[in-house]
Amino acid sequence: MLEDQTCLVTGGSRGIGRAVAEELGRNGADVAINYRSSEAAAEATAEAVREEGGNAITVQADISDYEQVEAMRETVTAEFGPLDVLVNNAGITIDKKFENMTKNDWDRVIDVNLGGAFNCTHCFFEDIKSAENGRLINISSVVGQQGNYGQANYATTKSGLFGFTRTLALELASEGSTANCIAPGFVETDMLETVPERVQEKILRRIPLNRFARPEDVSGIVRFVASPDSSYMTGQVIAVNGGMEW
């Protein structure tokens, strides 16, 4: 489905990002896997793609640094040519009650989660705009729709991606390229493992399907949005949350 497509997945070394990279590679895409510090995990993801017959490279960059993102673009272009699909997946959390949150706690999450999405999209915008099947895919969260105790900074960034996506959908539409946002619920990743068990149990009671998502529950949706099959869908927020939010 994705043959001859070049895809970049930010934060692609683990969790949702790894599942997305593997899914895109499995379906024929050339995949660039971005990481900030987890080189070994990124290389393991790339190797998993190659083992299934796909092409993959790893690219180190702190996406909150525009110059590093520009250098990443040069590397990806030299290896695979212009980008077709950008998956803005990378994100961090620094969880605290708002009254205890420092300006640095706020700025760091904003800089990575929203600033990183800007940096990557801005650097690859012309590629996506001119691609035959250009796709901008932003990974948000149910937390952006509902809010979450102790996550004012994180929820703000994930909600901000909705407006970012819808605006760029309008600006890309004249060229036939699309922008969509995927908002997963709580997914079985390293991030969820840091949540105390009693809190996990409380969250689980709010999920009608009575389980947390697996990374593969999200990656299949990303693959569809990245494919030509989604060509008439743009500006959408796609909820993948087990029924937590309609």
Secondary structure, 3 states (H helix, E strand, C coil): CCCCCEEEECCCCCHHHHHHHHHHHHCCCEEEEEECCCHHHHHHHHHHHHHCCCEEEEEECCCCCHHHHHHHHHHHHHHHCCCCEEEECCCCCCCCCHHHCCHHHHHHHHHHHCHHHHHHHHHHHHHHHHCCCCEEEEECCHHHHHCCCCCHHHHHHHHHHHHHHHHHHHHHHHHCCEEEEEEECCECCHHHHCCCHHHHHHHHCCCCCCCCECHHHHHHHHHHHHCHHHCCCCCCEEEECCCCCC
